[in-house]
């Protein structure tokens, strides 16, 4: 057991419980900046996320706060595109030779985008949320939903980022969901996406299982502590600080 990694998992878990900001956006860049190869960091983070999101998806299943139709359309686009991104990166000789640089730079740009989207949700949520797209039935937005899945699935396959944060932003502005449905649908879809992606990464030897175990030892109690404190500590100032940290991490990786 690595106490250092477990403590890092504790801190990340606590911040996720406090603010709801995605763990991948915090964890993957930290692992890379600690010297872990980008491909191993991505594969390990996907496996770690799959395990943690399983518990969240199960809870929302019991609470009946999952929009399964929306999950289905997002998954139709995201799972094949994520698998395609992982496969191309692994099997293409040219891309494989530069895999670490490609992952690192792509991760940097996506981190900057994620940080901007978090800040946008904090400051402009109430002003921008109401729009005509939300009133349309999901069936009428089927193609758009699948395309969103394709685009963001490619990003998740390359970087492990966005299985929660990017899809949550899209759902917030394009679909009429209650707060609990938004979270439940986001987690359920993310579980399917990161599970398939992590299995592919594992088949290519890109998962450090010892690292996953150490992270879980710290993050599970961290999420519980953070969740219990979330009602007492204002989340938006913390989210803003985390968004700035994510942006700085992204700029360092570019």
C-alpha positions as CSV (number, residue, x, y, z in Angstrom):
1,X,0.0,0.0,0.0
2,X,1.2,3.5,-0.9
3,X,0.2,6.0,1.7
4,X,0.9,8.8,-0.7
5,X,-1.5,7.5,-3.3
6,X,-4.2,6.7,-0.7
7,X,-4.0,10.2,0.7
8,X,-4.3,11.6,-2.9
9,X,-7.4,9.4,-3.4
10,X,-8.7,10.7,-0.1
11,X,-8.3,14.3,-1.1
12,X,-9.8,13.8,-4.6
13,X,-12.7,11.8,-3.1
14,X,-13.4,14.5,-0.6
15,X,-13.4,17.2,-3.2
16,X,-15.7,15.1,-5.5
17,X,-18.1,14.6,-2.5
18,X,-18.0,18.3,-1.7
19,X,-18.4,19.8,-5.1
20,X,-19.6,17.1,-7.6
21,X,-16.6,18.0,-9.9
22,X,-15.5,14.9,-11.8
23,X,-12.7,12.9,-10.2
24,X,-11.0,12.2,-13.6
25,X,-10.4,15.9,-14.2
26,X,-8.6,16.1,-10.9
27,X,-7.0,12.7,-10.8
28,X,-5.6,12.0,-14.3
29,X,-3.5,15.2,-14.6
30,X,-2.1,14.7,-11.0
31,X,-1.0,11.1,-11.9
32,X,0.7,12.4,-15.0
33,X,2.4,15.2,-13.2
34,X,3.6,12.6,-10.6
35,X,5.5,10.9,-13.4
36,X,3.1,8.1,-14.4
37,X,2.9,7.5,-18.1
38,X,-0.1,9.2,-19.7
39,X,-1.5,5.9,-21.2
40,X,-1.2,4.2,-17.8
41,X,-2.8,7.2,-16.0
42,X,-5.7,7.1,-18.5
43,X,-6.3,3.4,-18.2
44,X,-6.0,3.3,-14.4
45,X,-8.3,6.3,-14.0
46,X,-11.0,4.6,-16.3
47,X,-10.8,1.4,-14.2
48,X,-11.0,3.4,-10.9
49,X,-13.9,5.4,-12.3
50,X,-15.8,2.3,-13.4
51,X,-15.7,0.9,-9.8
52,X,-16.7,4.1,-8.1
53,X,-19.5,4.8,-10.6
54,X,-20.9,1.3,-10.1
55,X,-22.0,2.2,-6.6
56,X,-23.5,5.6,-7.7
57,X,-25.4,4.0,-10.6
58,X,-26.8,1.3,-8.3
59,X,-28.0,3.9,-5.9
60,X,-29.7,5.9,-8.6
61,X,-31.3,2.8,-10.0
62,X,-32.9,2.1,-6.6
63,X,-34.0,5.8,-6.5
64,X,-35.5,5.6,-10.0
65,X,-33.6,8.7,-11.0
66,X,-32.2,7.4,-14.3
67,X,-33.6,8.4,-17.7
68,X,-32.8,5.1,-19.5
69,X,-33.8,6.4,-23.0
70,X,-31.3,9.2,-22.8
71,X,-28.6,6.8,-21.5
72,X,-29.3,4.5,-24.4
73,X,-28.9,7.1,-27.1
74,X,-25.8,8.6,-25.5
75,X,-24.3,5.1,-25.2
76,X,-25.0,4.2,-28.8
77,X,-22.7,7.0,-29.8
78,X,-20.2,7.1,-27.0
79,X,-19.2,3.5,-26.5
80,X,-18.2,2.7,-30.1
81,X,-16.4,6.0,-30.5
82,X,-14.5,5.6,-27.3
83,X,-13.5,2.0,-28.3
84,X,-12.5,3.4,-31.8
85,X,-10.3,6.1,-30.2
86,X,-8.5,3.5,-27.9
87,X,-8.1,1.0,-30.8
88,X,-6.7,3.6,-33.3
89,X,-4.3,5.0,-30.7
90,X,-3.0,1.4,-29.9
91,X,-2.9,-0.1,-33.4
92,X,-1.8,2.8,-35.6
93,X,2.0,2.7,-35.8
94,X,2.4,6.4,-36.3
95,X,0.0,7.3,-33.5
96,X,1.3,4.6,-31.2
97,X,4.9,5.9,-31.5
98,X,3.6,9.4,-30.3
99,X,0.9,8.1,-28.0
100,X,2.1,9.6,-24.8
101,X,2.5,13.1,-26.4
102,X,-0.9,12.9,-28.1
103,X,-2.6,11.8,-24.8
104,X,-0.8,14.5,-22.8
105,X,-1.6,17.4,-25.2
106,X,-5.2,16.3,-25.8
107,X,-5.7,16.0,-22.0
108,X,-4.3,19.5,-21.5
109,X,-6.8,21.1,-24.0
110,X,-9.7,19.1,-22.6
111,X,-8.8,20.1,-19.1
112,X,-8.9,23.8,-20.1
113,X,-12.3,23.2,-21.7
114,X,-13.7,21.3,-18.7
115,X,-12.5,24.1,-16.3
116,X,-14.3,26.7,-18.5
117,X,-17.5,24.6,-18.6
118,X,-17.4,24.3,-14.8
119,X,-17.1,28.1,-14.4
120,X,-19.8,28.6,-17.0
121,X,-22.2,26.3,-15.0
122,X,-21.4,28.2,-11.8
123,X,-22.0,31.7,-13.1
124,X,-24.4,31.3,-16.0
125,X,-26.5,28.2,-15.2
126,X,-29.7,30.2,-14.2
127,X,-29.4,32.6,-17.1
128,X,-28.8,30.1,-19.9
129,X,-30.7,27.0,-18.8
130,X,-34.1,27.8,-20.3
131,X,-34.2,27.1,-24.1
132,X,-36.4,25.6,-26.7
133,X,-34.3,22.4,-27.1
134,X,-35.2,21.3,-23.6
135,X,-39.0,21.2,-24.4
136,X,-38.5,18.8,-27.3
137,X,-39.0,15.1,-26.7
138,X,-35.8,13.0,-26.5
139,X,-37.0,11.0,-29.4
140,X,-36.9,14.1,-31.6
141,X,-33.3,14.8,-30.4
142,X,-32.1,11.2,-31.0
143,X,-29.6,12.0,-33.7
144,X,-28.2,15.0,-31.8
145,X,-27.9,12.8,-28.6
146,X,-26.0,10.1,-30.5
147,X,-23.7,12.7,-32.1
148,X,-23.0,14.2,-28.7
149,X,-22.1,10.6,-27.5
150,X,-19.8,10.1,-30.5
151,X,-17.8,13.4,-29.9
152,X,-17.5,13.1,-26.2
153,X,-16.9,9.3,-26.4
154,X,-13.8,10.0,-28.5
155,X,-12.5,12.4,-25.8
156,X,-13.1,9.9,-23.0
157,X,-11.3,7.2,-25.0
158,X,-8.3,9.4,-25.5
159,X,-8.1,11.1,-22.1
160,X,-10.5,9.4,-19.6
161,X,-12.0,12.8,-19.1
162,X,-15.5,13.9,-19.7
163,X,-17.5,10.8,-18.8
164,X,-19.3,12.9,-16.2
165,X,-18.5,16.6,-16.7
166,X,-18.8,17.0,-20.4
167,X,-22.0,14.9,-20.7
168,X,-23.5,16.7,-17.7
169,X,-23.0,20.1,-19.3
170,X,-24.8,18.8,-22.5
171,X,-27.6,17.3,-20.6
172,X,-28.0,20.5,-18.5
173,X,-28.6,22.7,-21.5
174,X,-30.3,20.4,-24.0
175,X,-32.7,18.2,-21.9
176,X,-35.4,18.9,-19.3
177,X,-34.3,16.8,-16.3
178,X,-34.7,17.2,-12.6
179,X,-31.5,17.7,-10.6
180,X,-31.6,14.1,-9.4
181,X,-32.3,12.8,-12.9
182,X,-29.4,14.7,-14.4
183,X,-27.0,13.3,-11.8
184,X,-28.4,9.7,-12.0
185,X,-28.5,9.6,-15.8
186,X,-25.0,11.1,-16.0
187,X,-23.6,8.5,-13.6
188,X,-25.4,5.5,-15.2
189,X,-24.2,6.5,-18.7
190,X,-20.7,7.2,-17.4
191,X,-20.6,3.8,-15.7
192,X,-21.3,2.0,-19.0
193,X,-18.9,4.1,-21.0
194,X,-15.9,3.9,-18.6
195,X,-16.4,0.2,-17.9
196,X,-16.1,-0.7,-21.6
197,X,-13.2,1.7,-22.1
198,X,-11.4,0.4,-19.0
199,X,-11.8,-3.2,-20.2
200,X,-10.2,-2.2,-23.5
201,X,-7.4,-0.4,-21.8
202,X,-6.8,-3.4,-19.5
203,X,-6.6,-5.7,-22.5
204,X,-3.7,-3.5,-23.8
205,X,-1.9,-3.6,-20.5
206,X,-2.6,0.1,-19.6
207,X,-4.0,-0.4,-16.1
208,X,-2.0,-0.4,-12.9
209,X,-4.2,-2.4,-10.5
210,X,-2.1,-1.7,-7.4
211,X,-2.6,2.0,-8.1
212,X,-6.4,1.5,-8.5
213,X,-6.6,-0.3,-5.2
214,X,-4.6,2.4,-3.3
215,X,-6.7,5.1,-4.8
216,X,-9.9,3.4,-3.8
217,X,-8.7,2.9,-0.2
218,X,-8.5,6.7,0.1
219,X,-11.3,7.9,-2.2
220,X,-14.2,5.8,-0.8
221,X,-14.0,7.4,2.7
222,X,-13.1,10.7,1.1
223,X,-16.3,10.8,-0.9
224,X,-18.4,9.9,2.2
225,X,-16.7,12.6,4.2
226,X,-17.0,15.2,1.4
227,X,-20.7,14.3,0.9
228,X,-21.5,14.7,4.6
229,X,-19.8,18.1,4.6
230,X,-21.4,19.4,1.4
231,X,-24.4,20.7,3.2
232,X,-22.3,22.8,5.5
233,X,-19.7,24.3,3.1
234,X,-20.8,26.4,0.1
235,X,-19.9,24.4,-3.1
236,X,-19.6,27.1,-5.7
237,X,-16.5,28.9,-4.3
238,X,-14.8,25.4,-4.0
239,X,-15.9,24.6,-7.5
240,X,-14.4,27.8,-8.8
241,X,-11.0,27.1,-7.1
242,X,-11.0,23.5,-8.4
243,X,-11.8,24.8,-11.9
244,X,-8.8,27.2,-11.7
245,X,-6.6,24.3,-10.5
246,X,-7.8,22.1,-13.4
247,X,-7.1,24.9,-15.9
248,X,-3.6,25.4,-14.6
249,X,-3.0,21.6,-14.8
250,X,-4.2,21.6,-18.4
251,X,-2.0,24.5,-19.4
252,X,1.0,22.7,-17.9
253,X,0.2,19.6,-20.0
254,X,-0.2,21.5,-23.3
